[in-house]
Amino acid sequence: MALVIPDVLEESCTTRQALERLAAKWRVLLIYALLAGPQRHAELRRRLPGITQKVLTETLRGMESDGLVERRVLKDTAPQHVEYALTPLGETLQEPLSAICAWAVEDAGPPRRTR
């Protein structure tokens, strides 16, 4: 089977669309946080210093609409309790993200001098 390399520079390329979604600030970090299992909003906010409540909510909603995250209602009455978890689609990102981490640790360290 031949390796197909998509033209990610084309706006209509599905690979480009996926990369743009994942490249949005906080998404990859949220995926990493949720790889540990379902978590509530406050837990995620504590794990991601610097993210605001508004941005966290907006990012989770976007990831939910993309099918990467599911929102589960734990308690319907006020105050409502919900948790967020990766969907099976979101879980498929573990391997490629692990590869990026391995690359960063092994190959993308301090710049090497060449002569």
C-alpha positions as CSV (number, residue, x, y, z in Angstrom):
1,M,0.0,0.0,0.0
2,A,1.4,3.4,-1.0
3,L,1.8,6.2,1.5
4,V,-0.6,9.0,0.6
5,I,0.6,12.4,1.5
6,P,-2.2,14.9,1.5
7,D,-1.8,18.5,0.3
8,V,-2.2,20.1,3.7
9,L,-1.8,23.5,2.1
10,E,-5.2,23.2,0.4
11,E,-8.0,24.6,2.5
12,S,-10.3,21.8,1.6
13,C,-7.8,19.1,2.8
14,T,-9.3,17.1,5.7
15,T,-5.9,16.7,7.2
16,R,-5.4,20.5,7.2
17,Q,-8.8,20.9,8.9
18,A,-7.9,18.4,11.6
19,L,-4.5,20.1,12.2
20,E,-6.2,23.5,12.5
21,R,-8.6,22.1,15.1
22,L,-5.9,20.4,17.1
23,A,-3.6,23.4,16.9
24,A,-6.1,25.7,18.6
25,K,-4.6,26.8,21.9
26,W,-5.4,24.5,24.9
27,R,-6.9,21.6,22.9
28,V,-3.9,19.3,23.0
29,L,-3.3,20.0,26.6
30,L,-6.9,19.2,27.4
31,I,-6.6,16.0,25.5
32,Y,-3.5,15.1,27.6
33,A,-5.4,16.0,30.8
34,L,-8.4,13.8,29.8
35,L,-6.2,10.9,28.9
36,A,-6.1,10.3,32.7
37,G,-9.8,9.8,32.7
38,P,-13.1,11.8,33.1
39,Q,-12.8,15.0,35.0
40,R,-14.9,17.8,36.1
41,H,-14.5,21.4,34.9
42,A,-12.8,22.6,38.1
43,E,-10.3,19.7,38.0
44,L,-9.4,20.6,34.4
45,R,-9.0,24.2,35.3
46,R,-6.6,23.4,38.2
47,R,-4.6,21.1,35.9
48,L,-4.2,23.8,33.3
49,P,-2.8,26.9,35.0
50,G,-3.5,30.0,32.9
51,I,-6.7,28.9,31.3
52,T,-9.7,31.0,32.1
53,Q,-13.1,29.5,33.0
54,K,-14.6,31.1,29.8
55,V,-11.9,29.7,27.5
56,L,-12.0,26.3,29.1
57,T,-15.8,26.2,28.6
58,E,-15.6,27.4,25.0
59,T,-12.7,24.9,24.2
60,L,-14.6,22.0,25.7
61,R,-17.7,22.9,23.8
62,G,-15.7,23.1,20.5
63,M,-14.1,19.7,21.2
64,E,-17.5,18.3,22.0
65,S,-18.9,19.5,18.7
66,D,-15.8,18.0,16.9
67,G,-16.6,14.6,18.6
68,L,-13.4,14.5,20.7
69,V,-15.0,15.1,24.1
70,E,-18.3,14.1,25.7
71,R,-20.0,15.9,28.5
72,R,-21.7,13.7,31.1
73,V,-24.3,15.1,33.5
74,L,-23.7,13.5,36.9
75,K,-26.3,15.5,38.9
76,D,-29.2,17.2,37.1
77,T,-30.4,19.3,40.0
78,A,-28.8,22.6,41.0
79,P,-25.9,22.9,41.4
80,Q,-25.5,20.7,38.4
81,H,-22.4,18.4,38.2
82,V,-20.9,17.5,34.9
83,E,-17.7,15.7,33.8
84,Y,-15.8,15.6,30.6
85,A,-14.3,12.6,29.0
86,L,-12.6,11.7,25.7
87,T,-14.7,9.9,23.2
88,P,-13.3,6.9,21.4
89,L,-12.3,9.3,18.6
90,G,-10.5,11.5,21.1
91,E,-8.7,8.5,22.6
92,T,-7.2,7.7,19.2
93,L,-5.0,10.8,19.6
94,Q,-3.0,9.2,22.4
95,E,-0.6,7.4,20.1
96,P,0.3,10.4,17.8
97,L,0.5,12.8,20.8
98,S,2.8,10.3,22.6
99,A,5.0,10.2,19.5
100,I,5.2,14.0,19.5
101,C,6.2,13.9,23.2
102,A,8.9,11.3,22.5
103,W,10.2,13.4,19.6
104,A,10.3,16.5,21.8
105,V,12.3,14.7,24.5
106,E,14.7,12.8,22.2
107,D,15.2,15.1,19.2
108,A,14.0,18.6,19.9
109,G,16.2,19.4,22.8
110,P,18.7,22.3,22.8
111,P,19.9,23.3,19.4
112,R,22.9,21.3,18.2
113,R,25.9,23.1,16.8
114,T,27.0,21.9,13.4
115,R,30.3,22.8,11.7
